Amino acid sequence: MLSILVGHSYFLRLDRKQRERAKPYPPLATLQVVSLLRRAGHAVTLFDAMLAQDVGEFAQALRRVQPQVVVLYEDNFNFLSKMCLGTMRAAACEMIALAHRGGARVIVAGSDVSDTPEPYLRAGADVALLGEGLPALEGLLLRLDLAPHARAGALADGLGGTTYLIEGRLTSSGGARPVPAAQYGEPPAWDLVDVDRYRAVWLRAHGYFSVNMAASRGCSFRCAWCAKPIWGNQYLQREPASVAAEMAHLKHALRADHVWFADDIFGFRVDWISAFTAALQAQAGAIPFTIQTRADLVSERMAVALREAGCREAWIGAESGSQRVLDAMNKGTTVAEIAAARARLKAQGVRVGFFIQLGYLDEQLADILATRELLEATLPDDVGVSVSYPLPGTRFYEQVKAQLGARTHWHESDDLEMMFQGTYSSGFYRAVRDLLHDRISLEQANAPERAVEYRRGARRLERRWRALLSREVQHRSGQRPAVEARA
């Protein structure tokens, strides 16, 4: 049996945008690993960085626990972990160095670790896991239990899905290994989470308490820009009765008011959602919940089934209002399907958010205006806007990697810096982002008694659009610098 400190490095305080949103969720994948290791007989403690002040709290945990092994296992269900945020990588490397100096053996895992293991290994990690890494983690811990001082090469030799340094050179033992059925769907170790601290943040900012869970892993679709270093292209779905039982536990034991399903695609099939609904009703376990899905999966039957299950809000990866851009992305959906999904969910009383992506390869002004037209026509309840981010391992990354310079990742999630040569500047896209957000905000504030104010706001937005486009035309004709300030 080993003394193991399991943690992650996503500090909410280091990401201004997410800190201001004040919607923190515990690290789901990290908590599942804690459960897995406890079931294997190890003495496990948790360091949850989400609400921690800084890395200093991790140093305190190290002194208090004095673990033999530190496992930094990033939350694979947190969409922000798919990209490398500079603040989080720096925090992880500082944590690794602290653990290494304290005499602990260090194992690291996560999307950025799988894509770029070298910074983590050079910071002092013994072994980096590729993909989900659970089979390799189990093997490493068995070997450490028998030989706690073995070199990294001896520990990982023959264990597929591991990377380590030998005499300063990066060495790998094959690709990621599939996760055995026995390790799939491990219940999170909620008993180690400071639930009251999370609840206080949510109640103070939003008036209700939301927790997270996952009914599936991965996504079988092949969008050209979406990286899949953890689960690949597979879609692994849990049994609906198991998911319903977990939701009932969150409702009754944690007193949750709402659930965020962190799945890339929730439900997928109407029959699965119907079975989930029946299981929930049998346990009086239903809680309002939010999901992510695809426009082409939202049939009329699906919209009804989601409403009956208790879905309050669905986020759709709309990405663009231009069919040309959607096709270039290999998105597999149409603009008409996006509009239809919005209408079907709205008819069932389900709120809809659109994820929008600006700046994809060869996106032109006409494509941006088509996205604006899509939002004007469908008026989603919310919108999240970003610019295209080239993630390693994607076809999109291969198309633009020759243009990438020293800047290979964002500092934090609100960076919105173009890292390749897009059609327009980062400042232009930030200004478009603000205009799209402000249009939806204006619609949310609309009411019969505020009709005059609404019309004034709409006219102001139109003037801002015209000013932005005029400045861009002048810049392209050489009359003024590029847009670098927010509109």
Buried (B, 14 or more C-beta within 10 A) or exposed (E): EBBBBBBBBBBBBBBBEBBEEEBBBBBBBBBBBBBBBBEBEBBBBBBBBBBBEEBEBBBEBBEEBEBBBBBBBBBBBBBBBBBBBBBBBBBBBBBBBBBBEBEBBBBBBBBBBBBBBEBBBBBBBBBBBBBBBBBBBBBBBBBBBEEEEBEBBEBBBEBBBBBBBEEEEEBBBEEBBBBEEEBBBBBBBBEBBEBEEBBEBBEEEBEEBBBBBBBBBBBBBEBBBBBBBBBBEEBBBBBBBBBBBBBBBBBEEBEBBBBBBBBBBBBBEBEBBBBBBBBBBEBEBBBBBBBBBBBBBBEEEBBBBBBBBBBBBBBBBBBBBBBBBBEBBBBBBBBEBBBBBBBBBBEBEBBBBBBBBBBBBEBEBEBBBBBBEBBEEBBBBBBBBBBBBBBBBBEBBEBBEEEBEEEEBBBBBBBBBBBBEBBBBBBBBBBBBBBBBBBBBBBEEBEEEEEEEBEEBBEEBEEBBEEBBEBBEEBEEEEEEEBEEEB
